[in-house]
Amino acid sequence: MVVFTQSNGLRWVIFSGKLQIYLPEFALFVALVVLLWSSIWHLYKTECTFADMD
Protein backbone atom coordinates (compact mmCIF):
# COMPACT_ATOMS: atom_id res chain seq x y z
CA MET A 1 0.00 0.00 0.00
CA VAL A 2 1.43 3.36 -1.08
CA VAL A 3 0.66 6.34 1.08
CA PHE A 4 0.17 9.48 -1.01
CA THR A 5 1.15 12.45 1.10
CA GLN A 6 1.24 16.11 0.22
CA SER A 7 5.02 16.13 -0.07
CA ASN A 8 4.89 13.17 -2.47
CA GLY A 9 2.32 15.02 -4.57
CA LEU A 10 4.47 18.14 -4.67
CA ARG A 11 7.51 16.07 -5.60
CA TRP A 12 5.52 14.41 -8.41
CA VAL A 13 4.35 17.76 -9.83
CA ILE A 14 7.83 19.27 -9.77
CA PHE A 15 9.83 16.33 -11.08
CA SER A 16 7.38 14.54 -13.39
CA GLY A 17 7.89 17.00 -16.23
CA LYS A 18 4.22 16.84 -17.19
CA LEU A 19 2.72 20.03 -15.83
CA GLN A 20 -0.68 20.56 -17.42
CA ILE A 21 -2.36 23.85 -16.62
CA TYR A 22 -6.08 24.10 -17.22
CA LEU A 23 -6.17 27.52 -18.87
CA PRO A 24 -9.68 28.76 -17.88
CA GLU A 25 -9.08 27.87 -14.24
CA PHE A 26 -5.65 29.52 -14.28
CA ALA A 27 -7.08 32.66 -15.90
CA LEU A 28 -9.80 32.82 -13.25
CA PHE A 29 -7.19 32.46 -10.50
CA VAL A 30 -5.07 35.27 -11.96
CA ALA A 31 -8.14 37.50 -12.35
CA LEU A 32 -9.16 36.92 -8.74
CA VAL A 33 -5.66 37.67 -7.46
CA VAL A 34 -5.55 40.89 -9.48
CA LEU A 35 -9.01 41.88 -8.22
CA LEU A 36 -8.05 41.18 -4.62
CA TRP A 37 -4.77 43.10 -4.92
CA SER A 38 -6.40 46.09 -6.61
CA SER A 39 -9.18 46.18 -4.00
CA ILE A 40 -6.68 46.19 -1.14
CA TRP A 41 -4.61 48.88 -2.90
CA HIS A 42 -7.71 51.04 -3.46
CA LEU A 43 -8.75 50.68 0.18
CA TYR A 44 -5.25 51.61 1.32
CA LYS A 45 -5.23 54.73 -0.88
CA THR A 46 -8.71 55.93 0.13
CA GLU A 47 -8.84 55.10 3.83
CA CYS A 48 -7.67 58.57 4.86
CA THR A 49 -10.80 60.09 3.28
CA PHE A 50 -13.26 58.04 5.35
CA ALA A 51 -15.70 60.10 7.42
CA ASP A 52 -14.76 58.52 10.73
CA MET A 53 -11.07 59.43 10.51
CA ASP A 54 -9.68 62.26 12.69
FIFI-522500 format. One line per 2 residues: their letters; for each residue x negated, y, z of N, C-alpha, C, O. Coordinates in Angstrom, 1 decimal. Layout:
// FIFI-522500
a = X:Y:Z:X:Y:Z:X:Y:Z:X:Y:Z ~ ... $
// end
This chain:
// FIFI-522500
mv = -0.8:-1.2:0.0:0.0:0.0:0.0:-0.9:1.2:0.0:-1.8:1.4:0.9 ~ -0.7:2.1:-1.0:-1.4:3.4:-1.1:-0.6:4.5:-0.5:0.5:4.7:-0.8 $
vf = -1.3:5.2:0.4:-0.7:6.3:1.1:-1.0:7.6:0.3:-2.2:7.9:0.1 ~ 0.0:8.3:-0.2:-0.2:9.5:-1.0:0.0:10.7:-0.1:1.1:11.1:0.3 $
tq = -1.2:11.3:0.2:-1.1:12.4:1.1:-1.3:13.7:0.3:-1.5:13.6:-0.9 ~ -1.1:14.8:0.9:-1.2:16.1:0.2:-2.6:16.3:-0.3:-2.8:16.9:-1.4 $
sn = -3.7:15.9:0.4:-5.0:16.1:-0.1:-5.3:15.2:-1.3:-6.0:15.6:-2.2 ~ -4.7:14.0:-1.3:-4.9:13.2:-2.5:-4.2:13.8:-3.7:-4.7:13.7:-4.8 $
gl = -3.0:14.4:-3.5:-2.3:15.0:-4.6:-3.1:16.2:-5.1:-3.2:16.4:-6.3 ~ -3.7:17.0:-4.2:-4.5:18.1:-4.7:-5.7:17.7:-5.4:-6.1:18.2:-6.5 $
rw = -6.3:16.6:-4.9:-7.5:16.1:-5.6:-7.1:15.6:-7.0:-7.9:15.7:-7.9 ~ -6.0:14.9:-7.1:-5.5:14.4:-8.4:-5.3:15.5:-9.4:-5.6:15.4:-10.6 $
vi = -4.6:16.6:-8.9:-4.3:17.8:-9.8:-5.6:18.4:-10.3:-5.8:18.8:-11.5 ~ -6.6:18.6:-9.4:-7.8:19.3:-9.8:-8.7:18.4:-10.7:-9.3:18.9:-11.7 $
fs = -8.9:17.2:-10.4:-9.8:16.3:-11.1:-9.2:15.4:-12.2:-10.0:14.7:-12.8 ~ -7.9:15.4:-12.4:-7.4:14.5:-13.4:-7.6:15.1:-14.8:-7.7:14.3:-15.7 $
gk = -7.7:16.4:-14.9:-7.9:17.0:-16.2:-6.6:17.1:-17.1:-6.7:17.5:-18.2 ~ -5.5:16.8:-16.5:-4.2:16.8:-17.2:-3.3:17.8:-16.4:-2.3:17.3:-15.9 $
lq = -3.6:19.0:-16.5:-2.7:20.0:-15.8:-1.7:20.5:-16.8:-2.0:21.1:-17.8 ~ -0.4:20.2:-16.5:0.7:20.6:-17.4:1.5:21.6:-16.7:2.1:21.3:-15.6 $
iy = 1.6:22.8:-17.2:2.4:23.9:-16.6:3.7:24.0:-17.4:3.7:24.1:-18.6 ~ 4.8:23.9:-16.6:6.1:24.1:-17.2:6.3:25.6:-17.4:6.5:26.3:-16.4 $
lp = 6.2:26.1:-18.6:6.2:27.5:-18.9:7.3:28.3:-18.3:7.1:29.4:-17.7 ~ 8.6:27.9:-18.5:9.7:28.8:-17.9:9.6:28.9:-16.4:9.8:29.9:-15.8 $
ef = 9.2:27.8:-15.7:9.1:27.9:-14.2:7.9:28.8:-13.8:8.0:29.5:-12.9 ~ 6.8:28.7:-14.6:5.6:29.5:-14.3:6.0:31.0:-14.5:5.6:31.9:-13.7 $
al = 6.7:31.3:-15.6:7.1:32.7:-15.9:8.0:33.2:-14.8:7.9:34.4:-14.4 ~ 8.9:32.4:-14.3:9.8:32.8:-13.2:9.0:33.1:-12.0:9.3:34.1:-11.3 $
fv = 8.0:32.3:-11.7:7.2:32.5:-10.5:6.4:33.8:-10.6:6.4:34.5:-9.6 ~ 5.8:34.0:-11.8:5.1:35.3:-12.0:6.0:36.5:-11.9:5.6:37.5:-11.3 $
al = 7.2:36.4:-12.4:8.1:37.5:-12.4:8.6:37.8:-10.9:8.7:38.9:-10.5 ~ 8.8:36.7:-10.1:9.2:36.9:-8.7:8.0:37.5:-7.9:8.3:38.3:-7.0 $
vv = 6.8:37.1:-8.2:5.7:37.7:-7.5:5.5:39.1:-7.8:5.2:40.0:-6.9 ~ 5.6:39.5:-9.1:5.5:40.9:-9.5:6.7:41.7:-8.9:6.4:42.8:-8.4 $
ll = 7.9:41.2:-8.8:9.0:41.9:-8.2:8.8:42.1:-6.7:9.1:43.2:-6.2 ~ 8.3:41.1:-6.0:8.0:41.2:-4.6:7.0:42.2:-4.4:7.1:43.1:-3.5 $
ws = 5.9:42.1:-5.1:4.8:43.1:-4.9:5.2:44.5:-5.2:4.9:45.4:-4.4 ~ 6.0:44.7:-6.3:6.4:46.1:-6.6:7.4:46.6:-5.6:7.4:47.8:-5.3 $
si = 8.2:45.8:-5.0:9.2:46.2:-4.0:8.5:46.6:-2.7:8.8:47.6:-2.1 ~ 7.5:45.8:-2.3:6.7:46.2:-1.1:5.9:47.5:-1.4:5.8:48.3:-0.5 $
wh = 5.3:47.7:-2.6:4.6:48.9:-2.9:5.5:50.1:-2.9:5.2:51.1:-2.4 ~ 6.7:49.9:-3.4:7.7:51.0:-3.5:8.1:51.4:-2.0:8.2:52.6:-1.7 $
ly = 8.4:50.4:-1.2:8.8:50.7:0.2:7.6:51.4:0.9:7.9:52.3:1.7 ~ 6.4:51.0:0.7:5.3:51.6:1.3:5.1:53.1:0.9:4.8:53.9:1.7 $
kt = 5.4:53.4:-0.4:5.2:54.7:-0.9:6.4:55.6:-0.4:6.2:56.8:-0.3 ~ 7.6:55.1:-0.2:8.7:55.9:0.1:9.1:55.9:1.6:10.1:56.6:2.0 $
ec = 8.4:55.2:2.4:8.8:55.1:3.8:8.7:56.4:4.6:9.4:56.6:5.6 ~ 7.8:57.3:4.2:7.7:58.6:4.9:8.8:59.5:4.6:9.0:60.5:5.3 $
tf = 9.7:59.2:3.6:10.8:60.1:3.3:12.1:59.6:3.9:13.1:60.2:3.7 ~ 12.1:58.5:4.7:13.3:58.0:5.4:13.8:59.1:6.4:13.0:59.8:6.9 $
ad = 15.1:59.1:6.6:15.7:60.1:7.4:15.3:59.9:8.9:15.3:60.9:9.6 ~ 15.0:58.7:9.3:14.8:58.5:10.7:13.3:58.7:11.1:12.9:58.4:12.2 $
md = 12.5:59.2:10.2:11.1:59.4:10.5:10.9:60.8:11.1:11.6:61.8:10.8 ~ 10.0:61.0:12.1:9.7:62.3:12.7:8.7:63.0:11.9:8.3:64.1:12.3 $
// end
